[in-house]
Amino acid sequence: MEKIRYSEIFHSVQGEGRWVGVPSVFFRVFGCNFHCHGFGQGRDKSKWLKPEEMPYSTQDLSELKNIKDLPVVDIGCDASASWSTRYKHLVDWEPIDKIAKEIISYTPENKWICSTGQDIHFIYYRWGTYVVAKRNTTIIKTTTI
């Protein structure tokens, strides 16, 4: 059985791009290759914290058991838990079938098209990019739920 290491799944309204306002399920795969140090640091780069001073470099991980226990940071990449190898021990490899069931549980009515006819988009973040899928997503379509 194939497994994937991921850091989060959540339901929200798409906040940018072509599908602003569309209900969506977001799935973030662990291992993003971007290290976006500038998020939340303003325009003056001379005032930026150095990478080794960023929250993802300085957080005390000794008491944490799961990636969901990490605090939200106000500077640096909002998804640093998805790429920083410091957090790898907090994320397990999960079977695709289990992940698919969890993803579908985040949709309203537990399906990709609501009784109103509204599509729910599936947005999956992988290595600094994201993919928007509508309706039948391969991971869902090939999994018995």
VOKOLVEX-589816 format. One record per atom (N, C-alpha, C): residue in one letter; x, y, z. Coordinates in steps of 0.1 Angstrom, whole numbers, padded with zeros to 4 digits, always signed. Last residue first. Layout:
N
AXYZ ...
end
This chain:
145
I-0145+0044-0005 I-0149+0051+0007 I-0162+0046+0013 T-0119+0033-0024 T-0133+0030-0020 T-0135+0036-0006 T-0101+0053-0047 T-0102+0047-0033 T-0116+0045-0030 T-0100+0066-0070 T-0094+0053-0070 T-0095+0046-0056 K-0110+0091-0064 K-0117+0083-0074 K-0112+0068-0073 I-0092+0102-0047 I-0105+0099-0042 I-0112+0089-0051 I-0069+0106-0063 I-0068+0099-0050 I-0081+0095-0044 T-0081+0119-0085 T-0076+0106-0086 T-0075+0099-0073 T-0111+0136-0081 T-0097+0136-0079 T-0092+0122-0079 N-0138+0148-0095 N-0132+0135-0093 N-0117+0136-0093 R-0141+0181-0087 R-0148+0169-0087 R-0140+0156-0085 K-0110+0197-0095 K-0125+0198-0094 K-0131+0184-0095 A-0080+0208-0081 A-0087+0198-0088 A-0102+0199-0085 V-0052+0227-0082 V-0066+0228-0079 V-0073+0217-0088 V-0021+0226-0067 V-0029+0221-0078 V-0043+0222-0074 Y+0007+0246-0058 Y-0005+0239-0055 Y-0013+0236-0068 T+0041+0246-0047 T+0031+0249-0057 T+0018+0243-0052 G+0059+0238-0027 G+0059+0252-0031 G+0049+0256-0041 W+0055+0209-0026 W+0068+0215-0029 W+0067+0229-0035 R+0021+0210-0028 R+0033+0201-0029 R+0045+0209-0034 Y-0012+0211-0019 Y+0001+0219-0019 Y+0012+0209-0019 Y-0042+0209-0035 Y-0032+0201-0029 Y-0019+0208-0031 I-0076+0212-0033 I-0063+0220-0035 I-0052+0213-0028 F-0106+0206-0046 F-0095+0200-0039 F-0082+0206-0043 H-0137+0223-0044 H-0124+0221-0050 H-0115+0214-0041 I-0170+0214-0047 I-0160+0216-0037 I-0146+0213-0044 D-0197+0229-0065 D-0185+0221-0065 D-0176+0224-0053 Q-0231+0230-0058 Q-0218+0236-0056 Q-0207+0226-0056 G-0256+0218-0057 G-0248+0218-0070 G-0235+0224-0069 T-0267+0214-0033 T-0271+0226-0040 T-0264+0227-0054 S-0256+0191-0024 S-0269+0190-0029 S-0274+0203-0036 C-0221+0194-0036 C-0232+0195-0026 C-0245+0194-0032 I-0197+0173-0046 I-0207+0182-0051 I-0218+0182-0041 W-0181+0156-0031 W-0175+0167-0038 W-0184+0177-0044 K-0191+0148+0003 K-0191+0145-0011 K-0186+0158-0018 N-0199+0153+0030 N-0191+0142+0027 N-0191+0138+0012 E-0213+0177+0035 E-0221+0165+0031 E-0212+0153+0027 P-0183+0194+0028 P-0197+0195+0033 P-0205+0183+0027 T-0153+0176+0034 T-0162+0182+0025 T-0176+0184+0031 Y-0138+0162+0052 Y-0137+0176+0053 Y-0147+0183+0043 S-0140+0136+0044 S-0147+0140+0056 S-0147+0155+0058 I-0122+0134+0023 I-0136+0135+0020 I-0144+0139+0032 I-0098+0132+0038 I-0100+0143+0029 I-0115+0145+0026 E-0101+0107+0051 E-0100+0119+0059 E-0103+0132+0050 K-0101+0090+0029 K-0113+0091+0038 K-0113+0103+0046 A-0075+0095+0020 A-0086+0098+0011 A-0099+0099+0020 I-0059+0085+0041 I-0059+0100+0038 I-0071+0103+0030 K-0065+0058+0039 K-0068+0065+0051 K-0069+0080+0049 D-0054+0053+0013 D-0068+0050+0016 D-0073+0058+0028 I-0027+0059+0017 I-0035+0067+0008 I-0050+0065+0011 P-0013+0057+0050 P-0018+0050+0038 P-0027+0059+0030 E+0012+0080+0061 E-0001+0075+0062 E-0005+0068+0049 W+0040+0087+0080 W+0036+0082+0067 W+0022+0076+0069 D+0037+0114+0104 D+0038+0100+0100 D+0035+0098+0085 V+0055+0140+0118 V+0046+0137+0107 V+0048+0122+0104 L+0075+0147+0135 L+0061+0149+0140 L+0051+0145+0130 H+0099+0144+0123 H+0096+0134+0133 H+0081+0135+0138 K+0101+0168+0108 K+0098+0155+0102 K+0094+0144+0111 Y+0108+0192+0117 Y+0095+0187+0121 Y+0092+0173+0115 R+0133+0198+0107 R+0132+0197+0121 R+0119+0191+0126 T+0130+0202+0080 T+0133+0188+0084 T+0133+0187+0100 S+0103+0221+0069 S+0115+0221+0077 S+0118+0207+0083 W+0079+0218+0055 W+0092+0216+0048 W+0104+0215+0057 S+0057+0222+0069 S+0055+0214+0058 S+0069+0211+0051 A+0061+0242+0088 A+0060+0228+0093 A+0059+0218+0081 S+0059+0264+0073 S+0073+0259+0075 S+0072+0245+0081 A+0038+0278+0063 A+0038+0264+0061 A+0052+0258+0064 D+0042+0305+0064 D+0031+0300+0072 D+0031+0285+0071 C+0076+0316+0066 C+0066+0308+0058 C+0055+0303+0068 G+0078+0345+0086 G+0084+0334+0080 G+0072+0326+0073 I+0058+0354+0114 I+0068+0357+0104 I+0073+0344+0098 D+0040+0343+0132 D+0036+0355+0125 D+0046+0360+0115 V+0029+0309+0135 V+0040+0319+0136 V+0035+0331+0128 V+0012+0287+0157 V+0011+0295+0144 V+0022+0306+0146 P+0028+0259+0172 P+0021+0272+0173 P+0022+0279+0159 L+0022+0225+0168 L+0030+0236+0166 L+0023+0249+0167 D+0005+0204+0169 D+0008+0210+0182 D+0016+0223+0180 K+0004+0191+0145 K-0007+0200+0148 K-0005+0207+0161 I+0025+0174+0146 I+0027+0186+0139 I+0016+0196+0142 N+0031+0160+0178 N+0024+0160+0166 N+0025+0174+0159 K+0045+0164+0202 K+0043+0150+0197 K+0037+0149+0183 L+0067+0185+0219 L+0057+0183+0208 L+0057+0169+0204 E+0088+0191+0236 E+0075+0186+0242 E+0064+0182+0231 S+0109+0200+0220 S+0111+0188+0229 S+0098+0183+0235 L+0111+0221+0203 L+0103+0209+0199 L+0102+0198+0209 D+0111+0254+0204 D+0115+0243+0212 D+0105+0231+0208 Q+0121+0273+0175 Q+0111+0267+0183 Q+0116+0255+0191 T+0140+0282+0157 T+0143+0284+0171 T+0132+0278+0181 S+0134+0278+0131 S+0147+0274+0135 S+0149+0275+0150 Y+0109+0288+0128 Y+0110+0274+0125 Y+0124+0269+0128 P+0113+0316+0135 P+0106+0307+0144 P+0108+0292+0141 M+0147+0326+0126 M+0133+0325+0123 M+0126+0315+0133 E+0174+0327+0129 E+0166+0334+0139 E+0151+0332+0137 E+0184+0316+0106 E+0187+0309+0118 E+0179+0315+0130 P+0177+0336+0087 P+0171+0323+0087 P+0173+0316+0100 K+0175+0368+0104 K+0182+0358+0096 K+0175+0345+0097 L+0148+0392+0100 L+0155+0382+0108 L+0163+0373+0099 W+0151+0423+0083 W+0146+0409+0083 W+0155+0401+0093 K+0160+0448+0078 K+0154+0446+0091 K+0149+0431+0093 S+0167+0448+0052 S+0178+0451+0062 S+0173+0448+0076 K+0144+0447+0037 K+0152+0435+0039 K+0163+0436+0049 D+0115+0462+0040 D+0129+0465+0042 D+0137+0453+0046 R+0090+0452+0039 R+0097+0454+0027 R+0112+0457+0028 G+0080+0425+0062 G+0080+0439+0057 G+0089+0440+0045 Q+0077+0400+0071 Q+0088+0407+0076 Q+0089+0421+0070 G+0057+0382+0062 G+0055+0389+0075 G+0066+0398+0079 F+0080+0362+0045 F+0066+0364+0049 F+0065+0371+0062 G+0107+0357+0039 G+0102+0371+0039 G+0088+0373+0044 H+0115+0331+0038 H+0119+0338+0050 H+0112+0352+0051 C+0105+0304+0026 C+0100+0318+0024 C+0102+0326+0036 H+0117+0280+0011 H+0120+0285+0024 H+0117+0300+0024 F+0105+0253-0008 F+0107+0267-0006 F+0109+0271+0008 N+0099+0226-0010 N+0113+0230-0011 N+0116+0245-0010 C+0079+0206+0012 C+0080+0218+0003 C+0095+0222+0002 G+0073+0183+0027 G+0085+0183+0019 G+0086+0195+0009 F+0040+0170+0030 F+0053+0173+0037 F+0064+0173+0027 V+0012+0184+0014 V+0022+0173+0015 V+0034+0178+0022 R-0019+0195+0023 R-0005+0200+0022 R+0004+0188+0024 F-0050+0202+0010 F-0041+0191+0015 F-0027+0195+0012 F-0081+0217+0014 F-0067+0219+0012 F-0059+0207+0018 V-0111+0220-0002 V-0104+0212+0008 V-0089+0213+0004 S-0133+0249-0006 S-0122+0240-0010 S-0117+0232+0001 P-0157+0271-0020 P-0153+0261-0009 P-0143+0251-0014 V-0146+0300-0036 V-0151+0287-0038 V-0147+0278-0026 G-0134+0325-0033 G-0148+0323-0028 G-0153+0309-0029 V-0115+0324-0062 V-0118+0331-0049 V-0133+0329-0045 W-0104+0310-0084 W-0115+0304-0077 W-0118+0311-0063 R-0083+0325-0095 R-0095+0323-0103 R-0107+0318-0094 G-0068+0340-0065 G-0068+0334-0079 G-0082+0333-0085 E-0077+0332-0031 E-0069+0339-0041 E-0071+0332-0055 G-0090+0317-0012 G-0088+0332-0010 G-0081+0339-0020 Q-0115+0293-0009 Q-0103+0297-0016 Q-0102+0313-0015 V-0125+0285+0024 V-0129+0292+0011 V-0116+0296+0004 S-0118+0253+0037 S-0119+0267+0038 S-0124+0272+0025 H-0106+0225+0055 H-0117+0230+0046 H-0117+0245+0048 F-0075+0207+0056 F-0085+0216+0061 F-0094+0221+0051 I-0047+0189+0065 I-0058+0189+0057 I-0068+0198+0063 E-0010+0187+0067 E-0024+0192+0071 E-0034+0190+0060 S+0012+0172+0061 S+0012+0180+0073 S-0001+0186+0077 Y+0021+0139+0050 Y+0015+0152+0049 Y+0014+0159+0062 R+0034+0113+0033 R+0036+0121+0045 R+0030+0135+0042 I+0017+0084+0020 I+0021+0098+0018 I+0024+0104+0032 K+0020+0051+0006 K+0018+0060+0018 K+0023+0074+0014 E+0006+0022-0009 E+0013+0034-0009 E+0010+0043+0002 M+0008-0012+0000 M+0000+0000+0000 M+0009+0012+0000 
end
